[in-house]
Amino acid sequence: QVQLVESGGGLVQPGGSLTLSCATSGDTFSTSAMGWFRQAPGKGREFVAAISGNGAVTYYKSSVRGRFTISRDNAKKTAYLQMHNLEFEETAKYYCAARPYVPARTAYEFDAWGQGTQVTVSY
Protein backbone atom coordinates (compact mmCIF):
# COMPACT_ATOMS: atom_id res chain seq x y z
CA GLN A 1 0.00 0.00 0.00
CA VAL A 2 0.98 3.67 0.03
CA GLN A 3 3.86 4.85 2.23
CA LEU A 4 3.63 8.29 3.84
CA VAL A 5 6.32 10.67 5.10
CA GLU A 6 5.43 13.98 6.78
CA SER A 7 7.66 17.04 6.83
CA GLY A 8 7.46 20.76 7.52
CA GLY A 9 6.88 20.76 11.25
CA GLY A 10 8.78 23.00 13.60
CA LEU A 11 8.54 25.96 15.95
CA VAL A 12 6.12 28.74 15.09
CA GLN A 13 4.91 31.75 17.09
CA PRO A 14 1.26 32.13 18.04
CA GLY A 15 -0.58 33.71 15.14
CA GLY A 16 2.01 32.42 12.72
CA SER A 17 1.75 30.06 9.77
CA LEU A 18 3.21 26.72 8.81
CA THR A 19 2.72 24.33 5.91
CA LEU A 20 3.06 20.58 6.33
CA SER A 21 3.77 18.16 3.49
CA CYS A 22 2.99 14.47 3.15
CA ALA A 23 5.06 12.76 0.48
CA THR A 24 3.89 9.34 -0.66
CA SER A 25 5.16 6.39 -2.63
CA GLY A 26 3.23 3.79 -4.58
CA ASP A 27 0.72 3.86 -7.43
CA THR A 28 -2.54 4.49 -5.57
CA PHE A 29 -2.16 8.12 -4.44
CA SER A 30 -4.64 9.55 -6.98
CA THR A 31 -7.35 7.17 -5.75
CA SER A 32 -6.57 7.70 -2.07
CA ALA A 33 -8.33 10.12 0.21
CA MET A 34 -5.85 11.87 2.50
CA GLY A 35 -6.27 13.06 6.04
CA TRP A 36 -4.42 15.04 8.67
CA PHE A 37 -4.68 14.24 12.39
CA ARG A 38 -2.88 15.59 15.44
CA GLN A 39 -2.05 14.26 18.87
CA ALA A 40 -0.93 16.32 21.84
CA PRO A 41 0.73 14.76 24.92
CA GLY A 42 -1.84 12.94 27.02
CA LYS A 43 -4.53 13.37 24.37
CA GLY A 44 -6.09 11.13 21.75
CA ARG A 45 -5.57 11.41 18.03
CA GLU A 46 -7.75 14.26 16.76
CA PHE A 47 -9.12 14.80 13.26
CA VAL A 48 -7.97 17.99 11.55
CA ALA A 49 -8.77 17.80 7.83
CA ALA A 50 -9.34 15.39 4.95
CA ILE A 51 -9.55 15.52 1.16
CA SER A 52 -10.97 13.16 -1.47
CA GLY A 53 -8.82 11.45 -4.08
CA ASN A 54 -9.69 13.97 -6.78
CA GLY A 55 -9.56 16.95 -4.42
CA ALA A 56 -13.22 17.85 -4.92
CA VAL A 57 -14.38 17.20 -1.36
CA THR A 58 -12.77 18.46 1.84
CA TYR A 59 -13.62 18.06 5.52
CA TYR A 60 -12.33 20.19 8.39
CA LYS A 61 -12.48 20.16 12.14
CA SER A 62 -14.75 23.07 12.99
CA SER A 63 -12.12 24.95 14.99
CA VAL A 64 -9.65 25.04 12.08
CA ARG A 65 -12.10 25.85 9.30
CA GLY A 66 -11.12 29.10 7.62
CA ARG A 67 -7.58 28.96 9.03
CA PHE A 68 -6.29 25.66 7.66
CA THR A 69 -6.36 24.43 4.07
CA ILE A 70 -5.82 20.85 2.95
CA SER A 71 -4.71 20.32 -0.63
CA ARG A 72 -2.99 17.78 -2.84
CA ASP A 73 -0.83 17.57 -5.93
CA ASN A 74 -1.47 14.21 -7.55
CA ALA A 75 1.36 14.66 -10.03
CA LYS A 76 3.77 14.99 -7.10
CA LYS A 77 1.92 12.39 -4.99
CA THR A 78 1.96 14.87 -2.13
CA ALA A 79 -0.67 16.21 0.25
CA TYR A 80 -0.38 19.49 2.15
CA LEU A 81 -1.81 21.20 5.18
CA GLN A 82 -1.51 24.99 5.25
CA MET A 83 -2.02 26.35 8.75
CA HIS A 84 -2.58 30.01 9.58
CA ASN A 85 -3.12 31.95 12.80
CA LEU A 86 -1.85 29.06 14.90
CA GLU A 87 -2.74 28.87 18.57
CA PHE A 88 -0.84 27.51 21.61
CA GLU A 89 -3.39 24.71 21.95
CA GLU A 90 -2.56 23.42 18.48
CA THR A 91 0.88 22.25 19.57
CA ALA A 92 0.88 18.55 18.69
CA LYS A 93 2.43 15.86 16.57
CA TYR A 94 0.70 15.98 13.19
CA TYR A 95 0.09 12.79 11.21
CA CYS A 96 -0.78 12.17 7.58
CA ALA A 97 -3.06 9.25 6.71
CA ALA A 98 -4.62 7.61 3.65
CA ARG A 99 -7.69 5.51 2.81
CA PRO A 100 -9.46 4.49 -0.44
CA TYR A 101 -11.31 7.18 -2.42
CA VAL A 102 -13.61 8.97 0.01
CA PRO A 103 -12.48 11.09 2.95
CA ALA A 104 -13.35 10.32 6.55
CA ARG A 105 -13.16 12.06 9.93
CA THR A 106 -12.11 9.20 12.22
CA ALA A 107 -8.66 7.70 12.61
CA TYR A 108 -9.80 4.08 12.47
CA GLU A 109 -11.11 4.55 8.92
CA PHE A 110 -7.63 5.30 7.59
CA ASP A 111 -5.39 2.44 6.54
CA ALA A 112 -1.91 3.94 6.15
CA TRP A 113 -0.11 6.38 8.44
CA GLY A 114 3.07 8.37 8.46
CA GLN A 115 5.41 8.77 11.43
CA GLY A 116 4.26 12.30 12.21
CA THR A 117 5.90 15.71 12.38
CA GLN A 118 6.01 17.91 15.47
CA VAL A 119 4.41 21.36 15.43
CA THR A 120 5.17 23.56 18.42
CA VAL A 121 3.36 26.88 18.82
CA SER A 122 5.29 29.00 21.30
CA TYR A 123 7.11 32.29 21.84
Secondary structure by P-SEA (a helix, b strand, c coil): cbbbbbcccccccccbbbbbbbbbbccccccbbbbbbbbcccccccccccccccccbbbbcccccccbbbbbcccccbbbbbbccccccccccccccccccccccccccccccccbbbbbbcc
